[in-house]
Amino acid sequence: MNAAAAARVVGLWRYPVKSMGGGPVDEVRLGPRGVVGDRLWAVRDLEDGRVATARRLPALLTCRARFTNEPPADVGPGRAWPVVVTLPDGAEVGSADPRVHDALTEVLGRPSRLEPLPPLTDRRAHRGGLRTAAAIRRELGLDPDEPLPDPSFLDARTLARLAVWSTPPGTFADVAGLHLLTTTSLATLAAAGVDADVRRFRPTALLEPVGTGREQAYPERAWVDHDLALGDARASVTMPTIRCVVPGHAQADGIAEDRGVSRAVAREAGRFLGVYAEVRDGGSLRVGDEVASLGRTPVPRAARVAGPVVRRVARPALRLGARLLP
């Protein structure tokens, strides 16, 4: 380990279909949209036309998806790769099988269709952002009298995307291509009596901190606004991950429903667990690779100027942004 080392990779996951279970892998390729092949497919809710998420249709989590074989490096928008979906009863159905749509409709209780990530030119496929405060409350599991979280940790670009898009055009990931979580954060929750099974939180990478990071309750928070070397790739940590209701839902592989998990994360961790990051320079990342801090990410002047404005208008922007933007 060198002096700048922050952590070591102890687990990697890839999720071929948005909101379904994925599987652990020993190595991933990182590209501009995150892990190559990650969230390459999604289920569309045909009743409201939006990309379905486990926040609204938690039964998605009881399905699992895997690729038929390793996808090539050029998969992405407009270029999918076949997947096999394992249903809650253990039956398997492939993405090329026309019965897959009826099978998912039965599991979800709503007319549904499995779809590949569309070309970048098809922006309509991603419409459907958080248009009301009530929608935000539902997705975060808030009671009617609970205050909305302070969204000042979000930049103006992310606020606009959340208001307009169900997922940003070009990806089926909610906010960012990478989600990083540390073993220390999970241990902090476990010590408070929380079921901190890493699979509940669906990270891209589970990291074991080294050095002083091991002494902090949630060490990855110190990486926000920093660049990291991840194996031979580079990423910028953009924001802490705000947790919704998903960790408390039942999932594939015998993870039982526990609605207390989300409440406990809110109580013990202020509703933030893990961090989001965006890939700056692609490369490979393997279990056992080190993660090194490269220092703070230079903040563009436009972002510095927008910061005070975001803090003043962030909450109404989340509620009304979709009406203000084309």
Helices and strands as residue ranges (DSSP letters): E 5-14, E 23-24, E 27-31, E 34-35, E 41-45, G 58-62, E 64-67, E 83-86, E 92-94, H 99-108, E 112-116, G 123-126, H 133-140, G 151-153, H 156-164, E 178-182, H 183-191, G 198-201, E 205-209, G 211-215, G 219-223, E 226-230, E 233-242, G 246-248, H 260-269, E 272-281, E 283-286, E 290-296, H 301-324
